[in-house]
């Protein structure tokens, strides 16, 4: 990990992600497919930057207002940004997004804890809080865990910057301010995937295998 790479993301999170935000990368090539997984309506989409979507979301302090997401292409991936949302961090969504490839999510939420997830071939391979060591058998791809481990867990910006740098390590694509300010696609989340009947953390529990 080069220091200038880390500094790039530390500057980005300090300016852009002071409020809870979920970022989700997917190798699904069609925006239609990504929108369907998130339960968003592409027919009602509008062109909008992440900056404008943040303003719209945080000003919509009305019960029943639908959550929004902003999506666009970044290299060979589709990136979804959810201002004050967390659909992309759900196991159900990550598994569906990775059905024909890979998916990575970074949930930046200083109140509830920052979290990173990785899925491939329709299976959730790893989920970790940035303040905790990785699970022994469920590690992130390559050296992504090591990048997070190098960050000072007491430094919020450092911790969040490390998570985004780890996502870059997996995807090979750098998130920039120019991308966040570009004309992307804003959609409303109208029909999210239902929760699993058996939560992800209990899927391999021995009790479920006992008739």
Secondary structure, DSSP 8 states (H G I E B T S, - for coil): --HHHHHHHHHHHHHH-SS-EEEEEE----HHHHHHHHTB-GGG-EEE-HHHHHHHHHH--STT---EEEEEEETTEEEEEEET--GGGSHHHHHHHTTTSEEEEEEE-TTT--EEEEEETTEEEEEEETTS--BTTB--STTHHHHHHHS-TT-HHHHHHHHHHHHHHHH-----HHHHHS-EEEEEB-S-----SS-GGGTT-GGGG--
